[in-house]
Amino acid sequence: MPTIAIVGAGPGMGLAIARAFGARGYNVALVARNHDTLNDLTSRLEAEGVTAAAFPADVLDRDALTQALKDAATRFGDIDVLEYSPAGSLRTTTLTPPSATDPSDVQWAMDLLLYGAIAATRAVLPAMREAGAGTLIYTNGAGSIDPNPMLGNLNAAQAALRNWVLGLRKELSGTGIQAAHAAIGVWVGTDGPPGVPTASPDEIAPLYWELHTHRDEERIFTL
């Protein structure tokens, strides 16, 4: 059975993506730093008939992240799809407009989004190269394409990740491996600010399957 590894798995998009792939016969490797959350997600997926396992790691700990993905490959076989979307600390960090941004205001987002993505990719890409197949999907917000001034420090790191992914896609052209960027341009859930477009995780998750199978450059999810 093929396997998807979801880095930054949570009860929203992570669970929905796991269900979208699990329903199509994929094993699911869940990677996140919260043990209780991972155990809960694993139990919920297994109750739905999806083969899933938890691999705790903080994406800011590059060695732990690498080991978690190696452990997932040992448990399930090679990782066929990597989905990278850690977001937990984004909710508790100060966001700054461009003119008020200090280099330190960007560093945490670079650590979380770009450097973690690079570490995760290095953990799974060699086996994908050997197999001549694989999908790498990296998720963040639509501010990576059309920045919001109030999210200046975050958008800078999101754009850095997108640029790196598009370069990786070009590098991997012709190898059977695709690298794709998914930019979510809606508020995920029902508790968004007034007037902001919203969509549920279950509405968005099937688009990841389409992205995997259609092998597009990127998707901007603006349902």
VEXLUM-748839 format. One record per residue: residue number from 0; residue in one letter; x, z negated, y negated of N, C-alpha, C in turn. Coordinates in Angstrom, 1 decimal. Layout:
BEGIN
resi / resn / n_c1 / n_c3 / n_c2 / ca_c1 / ca_c3 / ca_c2 / c_c1 / c_c3 / c_c2
NUM / a / X / Z / Y / X / Z / Y / X / Z / Y $
...
# end
This chain:
BEGIN
resi / resn / n_c1 / n_c3 / n_c2 / ca_c1 / ca_c3 / ca_c2 / c_c1 / c_c3 / c_c2
0 / m / 0.8 / 0.0 / 1.2 / 0.0 / 0.0 / 0.0 / 0.9 / 0.0 / -1.2 $
1 / p / 0.5 / 0.8 / -2.3 / 1.2 / 0.7 / -3.5 / 1.0 / -0.6 / -4.3 $
2 / t / 1.9 / -0.9 / -5.2 / 1.9 / -2.2 / -5.9 / 2.0 / -1.9 / -7.4 $
3 / i / 1.2 / -2.7 / -8.2 / 1.3 / -2.8 / -9.6 / 1.8 / -4.2 / -10.0 $
4 / a / 2.8 / -4.3 / -10.9 / 3.2 / -5.5 / -11.4 / 2.8 / -5.6 / -12.8 $
5 / i / 2.1 / -6.7 / -13.2 / 1.5 / -6.9 / -14.5 / 2.3 / -8.0 / -15.2 $
6 / v / 3.1 / -7.7 / -16.2 / 3.9 / -8.7 / -16.8 / 3.1 / -9.2 / -18.1 $
7 / g / 2.9 / -10.5 / -18.2 / 2.1 / -11.0 / -19.2 / 0.6 / -11.1 / -18.8 $
8 / a / 0.4 / -11.3 / -17.5 / -0.9 / -11.3 / -16.9 / -1.7 / -12.5 / -17.4 $
9 / g / -3.0 / -12.3 / -17.8 / -3.8 / -13.3 / -18.3 / -5.3 / -13.0 / -17.9 $
10 / p / -6.2 / -13.9 / -18.3 / -7.6 / -13.7 / -17.8 / -8.4 / -12.6 / -18.5 $
11 / g / -7.8 / -12.0 / -19.5 / -8.4 / -10.9 / -20.2 / -8.0 / -9.5 / -19.7 $
12 / m / -7.1 / -8.8 / -20.4 / -6.7 / -7.5 / -20.0 / -5.9 / -7.5 / -18.7 $
13 / g / -5.1 / -8.5 / -18.5 / -4.3 / -8.6 / -17.3 / -5.2 / -8.6 / -16.0 $
14 / l / -6.2 / -9.4 / -16.0 / -7.1 / -9.5 / -14.9 / -7.9 / -8.2 / -14.8 $
15 / a / -8.3 / -7.6 / -15.9 / -9.1 / -6.4 / -15.8 / -8.3 / -5.2 / -15.3 $
16 / i / -7.0 / -5.1 / -15.7 / -6.1 / -4.1 / -15.1 / -5.9 / -4.3 / -13.7 $
17 / a / -5.7 / -5.6 / -13.3 / -5.5 / -5.9 / -11.9 / -6.7 / -5.5 / -11.0 $
18 / r / -7.9 / -5.7 / -11.6 / -9.1 / -5.3 / -10.8 / -9.2 / -3.8 / -10.7 $
19 / a / -8.8 / -3.1 / -11.8 / -8.9 / -1.6 / -11.8 / -8.0 / -1.0 / -10.8 $
20 / f / -6.8 / -1.5 / -10.6 / -5.9 / -1.0 / -9.7 / -6.1 / -1.6 / -8.3 $
21 / g / -6.5 / -2.9 / -8.2 / -6.8 / -3.5 / -6.9 / -7.9 / -2.8 / -6.2 $
22 / a / -8.9 / -2.4 / -7.0 / -10.1 / -1.8 / -6.4 / -9.7 / -0.4 / -5.8 $
23 / r / -8.6 / 0.1 / -6.2 / -8.1 / 1.4 / -5.6 / -7.0 / 1.2 / -4.6 $
24 / g / -6.9 / 0.0 / -4.1 / -6.0 / -0.2 / -3.0 / -4.6 / -0.7 / -3.3 $
25 / y / -4.4 / -1.1 / -4.5 / -3.1 / -1.5 / -5.0 / -2.9 / -3.0 / -4.7 $
26 / n / -1.7 / -3.4 / -4.2 / -1.3 / -4.8 / -4.3 / -1.1 / -5.1 / -5.8 $
27 / v / -1.3 / -6.4 / -6.1 / -1.1 / -6.8 / -7.5 / -0.1 / -8.0 / -7.6 $
28 / a / 1.0 / -7.8 / -8.3 / 2.0 / -8.8 / -8.6 / 1.7 / -9.3 / -10.0 $
29 / l / 1.4 / -10.6 / -10.2 / 1.1 / -11.1 / -11.5 / 2.3 / -11.9 / -12.0 $
30 / v / 2.8 / -11.6 / -13.2 / 3.9 / -12.3 / -13.8 / 3.5 / -12.9 / -15.1 $
31 / a / 3.7 / -14.2 / -15.3 / 3.4 / -14.9 / -16.5 / 4.1 / -16.2 / -16.4 $
32 / r / 4.1 / -16.9 / -17.6 / 4.8 / -18.2 / -17.6 / 3.9 / -19.4 / -17.1 $
33 / n / 2.6 / -19.3 / -17.2 / 1.7 / -20.4 / -16.9 / 1.3 / -20.4 / -15.4 $
34 / h / 1.8 / -21.4 / -14.7 / 1.5 / -21.4 / -13.2 / 0.0 / -21.5 / -13.0 $
35 / d / -0.6 / -22.4 / -13.7 / -2.1 / -22.6 / -13.4 / -2.9 / -21.3 / -13.7 $
36 / t / -2.5 / -20.6 / -14.7 / -3.2 / -19.4 / -15.0 / -3.0 / -18.4 / -13.9 $
37 / l / -1.8 / -18.3 / -13.4 / -1.5 / -17.3 / -12.4 / -2.2 / -17.7 / -11.1 $
38 / n / -2.2 / -19.0 / -10.7 / -2.9 / -19.4 / -9.5 / -4.4 / -19.1 / -9.6 $
39 / d / -5.0 / -19.3 / -10.8 / -6.4 / -19.0 / -11.0 / -6.7 / -17.5 / -10.8 $
40 / l / -5.9 / -16.7 / -11.5 / -6.0 / -15.2 / -11.4 / -5.9 / -14.7 / -9.9 $
41 / t / -4.9 / -15.3 / -9.3 / -4.7 / -14.9 / -7.9 / -5.9 / -15.2 / -7.0 $
42 / s / -6.4 / -16.4 / -7.2 / -7.6 / -16.8 / -6.4 / -8.8 / -15.9 / -6.7 $
43 / r / -9.0 / -15.6 / -7.9 / -10.1 / -14.8 / -8.3 / -10.0 / -13.4 / -7.7 $
44 / l / -8.8 / -12.8 / -7.8 / -8.6 / -11.5 / -7.2 / -8.8 / -11.5 / -5.7 $
45 / e / -8.2 / -12.5 / -5.0 / -8.3 / -12.5 / -3.6 / -9.8 / -12.7 / -3.1 $
46 / a / -10.5 / -13.4 / -3.9 / -12.0 / -13.6 / -3.6 / -12.7 / -12.3 / -3.7 $
47 / e / -12.1 / -11.3 / -4.5 / -12.7 / -10.0 / -4.6 / -12.1 / -9.0 / -3.7 $
48 / g / -11.3 / -9.5 / -2.8 / -10.7 / -8.6 / -1.8 / -9.4 / -7.9 / -2.2 $
49 / v / -8.8 / -8.3 / -3.3 / -7.6 / -7.7 / -3.8 / -6.4 / -8.5 / -3.3 $
50 / t / -5.4 / -7.9 / -2.8 / -4.2 / -8.6 / -2.4 / -3.3 / -8.9 / -3.6 $
51 / a / -3.1 / -10.1 / -3.9 / -2.4 / -10.5 / -5.2 / -1.5 / -11.7 / -4.9 $
52 / a / -0.5 / -11.8 / -5.7 / 0.5 / -12.9 / -5.6 / 1.0 / -13.2 / -7.0 $
53 / a / 1.4 / -14.5 / -7.2 / 1.9 / -14.9 / -8.5 / 3.4 / -15.1 / -8.5 $
54 / f / 4.0 / -14.7 / -9.6 / 5.5 / -14.8 / -9.7 / 5.7 / -15.3 / -11.1 $
55 / p / 5.8 / -16.6 / -11.3 / 6.0 / -17.3 / -12.6 / 7.3 / -16.9 / -13.3 $
56 / a / 7.2 / -16.6 / -14.5 / 8.4 / -16.3 / -15.3 / 8.0 / -16.2 / -16.8 $
57 / d / 8.9 / -16.6 / -17.7 / 8.7 / -16.4 / -19.1 / 9.5 / -15.2 / -19.5 $
58 / v / 8.9 / -14.2 / -20.2 / 9.6 / -13.0 / -20.5 / 10.7 / -13.2 / -21.4 $
59 / l / 10.8 / -14.4 / -22.1 / 11.9 / -14.7 / -23.0 / 13.1 / -15.1 / -22.2 $
60 / d / 12.9 / -15.4 / -20.9 / 14.0 / -15.8 / -20.0 / 14.3 / -14.5 / -19.2 $
61 / r / 15.2 / -13.7 / -19.6 / 15.5 / -12.4 / -19.0 / 15.9 / -12.5 / -17.5 $
62 / d / 16.6 / -13.5 / -17.2 / 17.1 / -13.7 / -15.8 / 15.9 / -14.0 / -14.9 $
63 / a / 15.0 / -14.9 / -15.4 / 13.8 / -15.3 / -14.7 / 12.9 / -14.2 / -14.5 $
64 / l / 12.7 / -13.4 / -15.5 / 11.8 / -12.2 / -15.5 / 12.3 / -11.2 / -14.4 $
65 / t / 13.6 / -11.0 / -14.5 / 14.2 / -10.0 / -13.5 / 14.0 / -10.5 / -12.1 $
66 / q / 14.2 / -11.8 / -11.9 / 14.1 / -12.4 / -10.5 / 12.7 / -12.3 / -10.1 $
67 / a / 11.7 / -12.6 / -11.0 / 10.3 / -12.5 / -10.6 / 9.9 / -11.1 / -10.1 $
68 / l / 10.4 / -10.1 / -10.8 / 10.1 / -8.7 / -10.4 / 10.8 / -8.4 / -9.1 $
69 / k / 12.0 / -8.9 / -8.9 / 12.7 / -8.7 / -7.6 / 11.9 / -9.4 / -6.5 $
70 / d / 11.4 / -10.6 / -6.8 / 10.7 / -11.3 / -5.7 / 9.4 / -10.5 / -5.4 $
71 / a / 8.8 / -9.9 / -6.4 / 7.5 / -9.2 / -6.2 / 7.8 / -8.0 / -5.3 $
72 / a / 9.0 / -7.3 / -5.5 / 9.3 / -6.2 / -4.7 / 9.6 / -6.6 / -3.3 $
73 / t / 10.2 / -7.8 / -3.1 / 10.5 / -8.3 / -1.8 / 9.2 / -8.6 / -1.1 $
74 / r / 8.2 / -9.1 / -1.8 / 6.9 / -9.5 / -1.2 / 6.1 / -8.3 / -0.8 $
75 / f / 6.1 / -7.3 / -1.7 / 5.2 / -6.2 / -1.5 / 5.8 / -4.8 / -1.2 $
76 / g / 7.1 / -4.8 / -1.3 / 7.8 / -3.5 / -1.3 / 8.1 / -3.1 / -2.7 $
77 / d / 8.5 / -1.9 / -2.9 / 8.9 / -1.4 / -4.3 / 7.7 / -1.5 / -5.2 $
78 / i / 7.9 / -1.7 / -6.5 / 6.9 / -1.7 / -7.5 / 6.6 / -0.2 / -7.9 $
79 / d / 5.4 / 0.2 / -7.8 / 5.0 / 1.6 / -8.1 / 4.6 / 1.8 / -9.5 $
80 / v / 4.0 / 0.7 / -10.1 / 3.5 / 0.7 / -11.5 / 3.9 / -0.6 / -12.1 $
81 / l / 4.5 / -0.5 / -13.3 / 4.8 / -1.7 / -14.1 / 3.9 / -1.6 / -15.4 $
82 / e / 3.2 / -2.7 / -15.6 / 2.4 / -2.7 / -16.9 / 3.0 / -4.0 / -17.6 $
83 / y / 3.4 / -3.7 / -18.9 / 4.1 / -4.8 / -19.6 / 3.3 / -5.1 / -20.9 $
84 / s / 2.7 / -6.3 / -21.0 / 1.9 / -6.6 / -22.1 / 1.8 / -8.1 / -22.4 $
85 / p / 3.0 / -8.8 / -22.6 / 2.9 / -10.2 / -22.9 / 2.4 / -10.4 / -24.3 $
86 / a / 1.5 / -11.4 / -24.5 / 0.9 / -11.6 / -25.8 / 0.6 / -13.0 / -26.2 $
87 / g / 0.9 / -13.9 / -25.3 / 0.5 / -15.3 / -25.5 / 1.0 / -15.9 / -26.8 $
88 / s / 2.2 / -15.8 / -27.1 / 2.8 / -16.5 / -28.3 / 2.4 / -15.7 / -29.6 $
89 / l / 1.9 / -14.5 / -29.5 / 1.5 / -13.8 / -30.7 / 0.4 / -14.6 / -31.5 $
90 / r / -0.4 / -15.4 / -30.7 / -1.5 / -16.1 / -31.4 / -1.1 / -17.3 / -32.1 $
91 / t / 0.1 / -17.8 / -31.9 / 0.6 / -19.0 / -32.5 / 1.8 / -18.8 / -33.4 $
92 / t / 2.1 / -17.6 / -33.8 / 3.3 / -17.3 / -34.6 / 2.8 / -16.8 / -36.0 $
93 / t / 3.6 / -17.2 / -37.0 / 3.3 / -16.7 / -38.4 / 3.5 / -15.2 / -38.5 $
94 / l / 2.5 / -14.6 / -39.1 / 2.6 / -13.1 / -39.4 / 2.9 / -12.9 / -40.9 $
95 / t / 3.7 / -12.0 / -41.2 / 4.1 / -11.8 / -42.6 / 4.0 / -10.4 / -43.0 $
96 / p / 3.6 / -10.1 / -44.3 / 3.6 / -8.8 / -44.8 / 5.1 / -8.3 / -45.0 $
97 / p / 5.3 / -7.0 / -45.1 / 6.6 / -6.5 / -45.1 / 7.5 / -7.1 / -46.2 $
98 / s / 7.0 / -7.2 / -47.4 / 7.8 / -7.7 / -48.5 / 8.2 / -9.2 / -48.4 $
99 / a / 7.5 / -9.9 / -47.6 / 7.8 / -11.4 / -47.3 / 8.5 / -11.6 / -46.0 $
100 / t / 8.8 / -10.5 / -45.3 / 9.4 / -10.7 / -44.0 / 10.9 / -11.0 / -44.0 $
101 / d / 11.3 / -12.0 / -43.4 / 12.7 / -12.3 / -43.2 / 13.1 / -11.8 / -41.8 $
102 / p / 14.4 / -11.5 / -41.6 / 14.8 / -11.0 / -40.3 / 14.4 / -11.9 / -39.2 $
103 / s / 14.4 / -13.2 / -39.4 / 14.0 / -14.2 / -38.4 / 12.5 / -14.0 / -38.0 $
104 / d / 11.7 / -13.5 / -39.0 / 10.3 / -13.3 / -38.7 / 10.1 / -12.2 / -37.7 $
105 / v / 11.0 / -11.3 / -37.6 / 10.9 / -10.2 / -36.7 / 11.5 / -10.5 / -35.3 $
106 / q / 12.5 / -11.4 / -35.3 / 13.3 / -11.6 / -34.1 / 12.5 / -12.0 / -32.9 $
107 / w / 11.5 / -13.0 / -33.1 / 10.7 / -13.5 / -32.0 / 9.9 / -12.3 / -31.4 $
108 / a / 9.4 / -11.4 / -32.2 / 8.6 / -10.3 / -31.7 / 9.5 / -9.3 / -31.0 $
109 / m / 10.7 / -9.1 / -31.5 / 11.6 / -8.2 / -30.7 / 12.0 / -8.8 / -29.4 $
110 / d / 12.2 / -10.1 / -29.3 / 12.5 / -10.8 / -28.1 / 11.4 / -10.6 / -27.1 $
111 / l / 10.2 / -10.8 / -27.6 / 9.0 / -10.8 / -26.7 / 8.6 / -9.3 / -26.3 $
112 / l / 8.6 / -8.4 / -27.2 / 8.1 / -7.1 / -27.0 / 9.1 / -6.1 / -26.5 $
113 / l / 10.2 / -6.0 / -27.2 / 11.2 / -4.9 / -26.9 / 12.2 / -5.4 / -25.8 $
114 / y / 12.8 / -6.6 / -26.1 / 13.9 / -7.0 / -25.2 / 13.4 / -7.4 / -23.8 $
115 / g / 12.2 / -8.0 / -23.8 / 11.5 / -8.3 / -22.5 / 11.2 / -7.0 / -21.8 $
116 / a / 10.7 / -6.0 / -22.5 / 10.3 / -4.7 / -21.8 / 11.6 / -4.1 / -21.2 $
117 / i / 12.7 / -4.1 / -22.0 / 13.9 / -3.6 / -21.4 / 14.4 / -4.3 / -20.2 $
118 / a / 14.3 / -5.6 / -20.2 / 14.7 / -6.3 / -19.0 / 13.8 / -6.0 / -17.8 $
119 / a / 12.5 / -6.0 / -18.0 / 11.5 / -5.7 / -16.9 / 11.8 / -4.3 / -16.4 $
120 / t / 12.1 / -3.3 / -17.3 / 12.3 / -2.0 / -16.9 / 13.5 / -1.9 / -16.0 $
121 / r / 14.6 / -2.5 / -16.4 / 15.8 / -2.5 / -15.7 / 15.7 / -3.1 / -14.3 $
122 / a / 14.7 / -4.0 / -14.1 / 14.5 / -4.6 / -12.8 / 13.8 / -3.7 / -11.8 $
123 / v / 12.9 / -2.8 / -12.3 / 12.1 / -1.9 / -11.4 / 12.6 / -0.5 / -11.4 $
124 / l / 13.2 / 0.0 / -12.4 / 13.5 / 1.4 / -12.5 / 14.5 / 2.0 / -11.4 $
125 / p / 15.5 / 1.2 / -11.0 / 16.4 / 1.8 / -10.0 / 15.6 / 2.2 / -8.7 $
126 / a / 14.7 / 1.4 / -8.2 / 13.9 / 1.7 / -7.0 / 13.0 / 2.9 / -7.3 $
127 / m / 12.5 / 3.0 / -8.5 / 11.6 / 4.2 / -8.9 / 12.5 / 5.4 / -8.8 $
128 / r / 13.7 / 5.3 / -9.4 / 14.6 / 6.5 / -9.3 / 14.8 / 6.9 / -7.9 $
129 / e / 15.1 / 6.0 / -7.1 / 15.4 / 6.3 / -5.7 / 14.2 / 6.9 / -5.0 $
130 / a / 13.0 / 6.5 / -5.3 / 11.8 / 7.0 / -4.7 / 11.4 / 8.3 / -5.4 $
131 / g / 11.8 / 8.6 / -6.6 / 11.4 / 9.8 / -7.3 / 10.0 / 9.7 / -7.8 $
132 / a / 9.5 / 8.5 / -8.0 / 8.1 / 8.3 / -8.5 / 7.9 / 7.0 / -9.1 $
133 / g / 6.9 / 6.9 / -10.0 / 6.6 / 5.6 / -10.6 / 6.0 / 5.7 / -12.0 $
134 / t / 5.4 / 4.7 / -12.4 / 4.8 / 4.7 / -13.8 / 5.1 / 3.4 / -14.5 $
135 / l / 5.5 / 3.5 / -15.7 / 5.9 / 2.4 / -16.6 / 5.0 / 2.4 / -17.8 $
136 / i / 4.1 / 1.4 / -18.0 / 3.2 / 1.4 / -19.1 / 3.4 / 0.2 / -19.9 $
137 / y / 3.6 / 0.4 / -21.2 / 3.9 / -0.7 / -22.2 / 2.7 / -0.8 / -23.2 $
138 / t / 2.2 / -1.9 / -23.3 / 1.0 / -2.1 / -24.2 / 1.3 / -2.9 / -25.4 $
139 / n / 0.8 / -2.5 / -26.6 / 0.7 / -3.3 / -27.8 / -0.4 / -2.8 / -28.7 $
140 / g / -0.3 / -3.1 / -29.9 / -1.4 / -2.7 / -30.8 / -1.2 / -1.4 / -31.5 $
141 / a / -2.3 / -0.9 / -32.1 / -2.3 / 0.4 / -32.8 / -1.4 / 0.3 / -34.1 $
142 / g / -1.1 / -0.9 / -34.5 / -0.2 / -1.1 / -35.7 / 1.2 / -0.5 / -35.4 $
143 / s / 1.5 / -0.3 / -34.1 / 2.8 / 0.4 / -33.8 / 2.8 / 1.8 / -34.3 $
144 / i / 1.6 / 2.4 / -34.6 / 1.5 / 3.8 / -35.0 / 1.1 / 3.8 / -36.5 $
145 / d / 0.1 / 3.0 / -36.8 / -0.5 / 2.9 / -38.2 / -0.4 / 1.4 / -38.6 $
146 / p / 0.7 / 1.0 / -39.2 / 0.9 / -0.4 / -39.5 / -0.1 / -1.0 / -40.5 $
147 / n / -0.4 / -2.3 / -40.2 / -1.3 / -3.1 / -41.1 / -0.3 / -4.0 / -41.9 $
148 / p / -0.4 / -3.9 / -43.2 / 0.5 / -4.7 / -44.1 / 0.5 / -6.2 / -43.8 $
149 / m / -0.6 / -6.7 / -43.3 / -0.6 / -8.2 / -43.0 / 0.1 / -8.5 / -41.7 $
150 / l / 0.5 / -7.5 / -41.0 / 1.2 / -7.8 / -39.7 / 2.6 / -7.1 / -39.7 $
151 / g / 3.2 / -7.2 / -40.9 / 4.5 / -6.5 / -41.1 / 5.5 / -6.8 / -40.1 $
152 / n / 5.8 / -8.1 / -39.8 / 6.8 / -8.4 / -38.8 / 6.5 / -8.0 / -37.4 $
153 / l / 5.2 / -8.2 / -37.0 / 4.8 / -7.8 / -35.7 / 4.8 / -6.3 / -35.5 $
154 / n / 4.2 / -5.6 / -36.5 / 4.2 / -4.1 / -36.3 / 5.6 / -3.5 / -36.2 $
155 / a / 6.6 / -4.1 / -36.9 / 7.9 / -3.6 / -36.8 / 8.4 / -3.6 / -35.4 $
156 / a / 8.2 / -4.7 / -34.7 / 8.6 / -4.8 / -33.3 / 7.8 / -3.9 / -32.4 $
157 / q / 6.5 / -3.8 / -32.7 / 5.6 / -2.9 / -31.9 / 6.1 / -1.5 / -32.0 $
158 / a / 6.5 / -1.1 / -33.2 / 6.9 / 0.3 / -33.4 / 8.3 / 0.5 / -32.7 $
159 / a / 9.1 / -0.5 / -32.7 / 10.4 / -0.4 / -32.0 / 10.2 / -0.2 / -30.5 $
160 / l / 9.2 / -0.9 / -29.9 / 8.9 / -0.7 / -28.5 / 8.4 / 0.7 / -28.3 $
161 / r / 7.5 / 1.1 / -29.1 / 6.9 / 2.5 / -28.9 / 8.0 / 3.5 / -29.0 $
162 / n / 8.9 / 3.4 / -30.0 / 10.0 / 4.4 / -30.1 / 10.9 / 4.4 / -28.9 $
163 / w / 11.2 / 3.2 / -28.4 / 12.0 / 3.1 / -27.2 / 11.3 / 3.7 / -26.0 $
164 / v / 10.0 / 3.5 / -25.8 / 9.3 / 4.0 / -24.7 / 9.2 / 5.5 / -24.8 $
165 / l / 9.0 / 6.1 / -26.0 / 9.0 / 7.6 / -26.1 / 10.3 / 8.2 / -25.7 $
166 / g / 11.4 / 7.5 / -26.1 / 12.7 / 7.9 / -25.7 / 12.9 / 7.9 / -24.2 $
167 / l / 12.5 / 6.8 / -23.6 / 12.6 / 6.6 / -22.2 / 11.8 / 7.7 / -21.5 $
168 / r / 10.6 / 8.0 / -22.0 / 9.8 / 9.1 / -21.4 / 10.6 / 10.4 / -21.4 $
169 / k / 11.2 / 10.7 / -22.5 / 12.0 / 12.0 / -22.5 / 13.1 / 11.9 / -21.5 $
170 / e / 13.8 / 10.8 / -21.5 / 14.9 / 10.7 / -20.5 / 14.5 / 10.9 / -19.1 $
171 / l / 13.3 / 10.4 / -18.8 / 12.9 / 10.4 / -17.4 / 12.1 / 11.7 / -17.0 $
172 / s / 12.0 / 12.6 / -18.0 / 11.3 / 13.9 / -17.7 / 11.9 / 14.6 / -16.5 $
173 / g / 11.0 / 15.0 / -15.6 / 11.5 / 15.7 / -14.5 / 11.9 / 14.9 / -13.3 $
174 / t / 11.9 / 13.6 / -13.4 / 12.3 / 12.7 / -12.4 / 11.1 / 12.2 / -11.5 $
175 / g / 9.9 / 12.5 / -11.9 / 8.8 / 12.0 / -11.2 / 8.3 / 10.6 / -11.7 $
176 / i / 9.0 / 10.1 / -12.7 / 8.6 / 8.8 / -13.2 / 8.1 / 9.0 / -14.7 $
177 / q / 7.0 / 8.4 / -15.0 / 6.5 / 8.5 / -16.4 / 6.6 / 7.2 / -17.1 $
178 / a / 7.0 / 7.2 / -18.4 / 6.9 / 6.0 / -19.2 / 5.9 / 6.3 / -20.3 $
179 / a / 5.0 / 5.4 / -20.5 / 3.8 / 5.6 / -21.4 / 3.6 / 4.4 / -22.2 $
180 / h / 3.1 / 4.7 / -23.5 / 2.8 / 3.6 / -24.4 / 1.3 / 3.6 / -24.6 $
181 / a / 0.7 / 2.4 / -24.5 / -0.8 / 2.3 / -24.7 / -0.9 / 1.4 / -26.0 $
182 / a / -1.6 / 2.0 / -27.0 / -1.8 / 1.3 / -28.3 / -3.3 / 0.9 / -28.4 $
183 / i / -3.6 / -0.3 / -28.3 / -5.0 / -0.8 / -28.3 / -5.4 / -1.0 / -29.8 $
184 / g / -6.4 / -0.1 / -30.2 / -6.8 / -0.2 / -31.6 / -8.1 / -0.8 / -31.8 $
185 / v / -8.5 / -1.6 / -30.9 / -9.8 / -2.4 / -31.0 / -9.5 / -3.9 / -30.8 $
186 / w / -10.4 / -4.7 / -31.2 / -10.3 / -6.1 / -30.9 / -10.8 / -6.3 / -29.4 $
187 / v / -10.0 / -6.9 / -28.6 / -10.3 / -7.1 / -27.2 / -11.2 / -8.4 / -27.1 $
188 / g / -12.4 / -8.2 / -26.7 / -13.3 / -9.3 / -26.5 / -14.4 / -9.3 / -27.5 $
189 / t / -15.2 / -10.3 / -27.6 / -16.4 / -10.4 / -28.5 / -16.3 / -11.3 / -29.7 $
190 / d / -15.1 / -11.9 / -29.9 / -14.9 / -12.9 / -30.9 / -14.1 / -12.3 / -32.1 $
191 / g / -14.1 / -11.0 / -32.3 / -13.3 / -10.4 / -33.4 / -13.9 / -10.7 / -34.8 $
192 / p / -13.2 / -10.4 / -35.8 / -13.7 / -10.5 / -37.2 / -14.8 / -9.6 / -37.4 $
193 / p / -15.7 / -9.9 / -38.4 / -16.9 / -9.0 / -38.7 / -16.4 / -7.6 / -39.1 $
194 / g / -17.0 / -6.6 / -38.6 / -16.7 / -5.2 / -38.9 / -15.6 / -4.6 / -38.2 $
195 / v / -14.9 / -5.4 / -37.3 / -13.8 / -4.8 / -36.5 / -14.3 / -4.3 / -35.2 $
196 / p / -14.0 / -3.1 / -34.8 / -14.5 / -2.5 / -33.5 / -14.0 / -3.4 / -32.4 $
197 / t / -14.8 / -3.6 / -31.4 / -14.5 / -4.4 / -30.3 / -14.7 / -3.7 / -29.0 $
198 / a / -14.1 / -4.1 / -27.9 / -14.3 / -3.6 / -26.6 / -13.9 / -4.7 / -25.6 $
199 / s / -14.6 / -4.7 / -24.5 / -14.3 / -5.7 / -23.4 / -13.1 / -5.3 / -22.6 $
200 / p / -12.3 / -6.2 / -22.0 / -11.2 / -5.8 / -21.1 / -11.7 / -4.8 / -20.0 $
201 / d / -12.9 / -5.1 / -19.5 / -13.4 / -4.2 / -18.4 / -13.7 / -2.8 / -18.9 $
202 / e / -14.0 / -2.6 / -20.2 / -14.2 / -1.3 / -20.7 / -12.8 / -0.6 / -20.9 $
203 / i / -11.8 / -1.3 / -21.2 / -10.5 / -0.7 / -21.5 / -9.7 / -0.4 / -20.2 $
204 / a / -9.8 / -1.3 / -19.3 / -8.9 / -1.3 / -18.1 / -8.9 / 0.0 / -17.3 $
205 / p / -10.1 / 0.7 / -17.1 / -10.1 / 2.0 / -16.4 / -9.2 / 3.0 / -17.1 $
206 / l / -9.0 / 2.9 / -18.4 / -8.2 / 3.9 / -19.1 / -6.7 / 3.8 / -18.6 $
207 / y / -6.3 / 2.6 / -18.2 / -5.0 / 2.5 / -17.6 / -4.8 / 3.3 / -16.3 $
208 / w / -5.9 / 3.3 / -15.5 / -5.8 / 4.1 / -14.3 / -5.7 / 5.6 / -14.7 $
209 / e / -6.5 / 6.0 / -15.7 / -6.4 / 7.4 / -16.2 / -5.0 / 7.7 / -16.7 $
210 / l / -4.4 / 6.8 / -17.4 / -3.1 / 7.0 / -17.9 / -2.1 / 7.1 / -16.8 $
211 / h / -2.2 / 6.3 / -15.8 / -1.4 / 6.4 / -14.6 / -1.5 / 7.7 / -13.9 $
212 / t / -2.7 / 8.2 / -13.7 / -3.0 / 9.4 / -12.9 / -2.9 / 10.7 / -13.6 $
213 / h / -3.2 / 10.6 / -14.9 / -3.1 / 11.9 / -15.8 / -1.8 / 12.0 / -16.4 $
214 / r / -1.0 / 11.0 / -16.4 / 0.4 / 11.0 / -16.9 / 0.5 / 11.6 / -18.3 $
215 / d / -0.3 / 11.0 / -19.2 / -0.2 / 11.4 / -20.6 / 0.9 / 10.6 / -21.3 $
216 / e / 1.3 / 11.1 / -22.5 / 2.3 / 10.5 / -23.2 / 1.9 / 9.1 / -23.7 $
217 / e / 0.7 / 9.0 / -24.2 / 0.3 / 7.7 / -24.7 / -1.2 / 7.7 / -24.9 $
218 / r / -1.8 / 6.6 / -24.9 / -3.3 / 6.5 / -25.2 / -3.5 / 5.5 / -26.4 $
219 / i / -4.3 / 5.9 / -27.3 / -4.7 / 4.9 / -28.4 / -6.1 / 4.5 / -28.1 $
220 / f / -6.3 / 3.3 / -27.6 / -7.6 / 2.9 / -27.2 / -8.5 / 2.5 / -28.3 $
221 / t / -9.3 / 3.4 / -28.9 / -10.2 / 3.1 / -30.0 / -11.6 / 3.4 / -29.6 $
222 / l / -12.1 / 2.7 / -28.6 / -13.4 / 2.9 / -28.1 / -14.5 / 2.8 / -29.1 $
# end
